[in-house]
Amino acid sequence: MAKTVSVVVTDDLDGSPGAKTVSFGFDGHSYQIDLGEKNLAEFGNSLQPFMEAGRRTAARKAAPKAAGSRNDRAAVRTWAAGAGAEGVRAWPGRRRTDGRVPDR
């Protein structure tokens, strides 16, 4: 049996169908909103004076921060390899753990 699934994106403000997702940022926070044709035009017109006076910048994505410092991870890999622990895979020039190395 075949199924057809339709996704209708609706305007987040008035519920009208056929909306587009708009991404924007303000005060260090990123947002997305789905806007239909009318509300999209209103949104763009409202921001126009600020966009004309402002500067365009490149979007930046922050890299995820690793838990622990590099020294801590290196010490765990060294200890695990010396202790013959399971879960340490050899990679060229370094060793990685797969999460099965116990905390010590």
Backbone hydrogen bonds, N-H to C=O, Kabsch-Sander energy under -0.5 kcal/mol:
donor,donor_aa,acceptor,acceptor_aa,energy
6,S,4,T,-0.5
8,V,6,S,-0.6
9,V,7,V,-0.6
10,T,8,V,-0.6
11,D,16,S,-3.0
12,D,34,D,-3.2
15,G,11,D,-1.8
18,G,9,V,-0.7
19,A,9,V,-2.5
20,K,35,L,-2.7
22,V,33,I,-3.4
24,F,31,Y,-2.3
26,F,29,H,-2.5
29,H,26,F,-1.7
31,Y,24,F,-3.4
33,I,22,V,-2.3
35,L,20,K,-2.9
35,L,33,I,-0.6
40,L,36,G,-2.7
41,A,37,E,-2.0
42,E,38,K,-2.0
43,F,39,N,-2.6
44,G,40,L,-2.6
45,N,41,A,-2.6
46,S,42,E,-2.2
47,L,43,F,-1.8
48,Q,44,G,-1.3
50,F,47,L,-0.7
51,M,47,L,-2.5
52,E,48,Q,-2.5
53,A,49,P,-1.5
54,G,50,F,-1.6
62,A,60,R,-0.5
73,R,69,S,-2.0
74,A,70,R,-2.5
75,A,71,N,-2.4
76,V,72,D,-2.1
77,R,73,R,-2.4
78,T,74,A,-2.5
79,W,75,A,-2.7
80,A,76,V,-2.8
81,A,77,R,-2.4
82,G,78,T,-2.2
83,A,79,W,-2.2
84,G,80,A,-0.5
84,G,81,A,-0.7
85,A,80,A,-2.3
88,V,85,A,-0.7
89,R,87,G,-0.6
89,R,96,R,-2.7
91,W,94,R,-2.8
94,R,91,W,-2.3
96,R,89,R,-2.1
98,D,87,G,-1.9
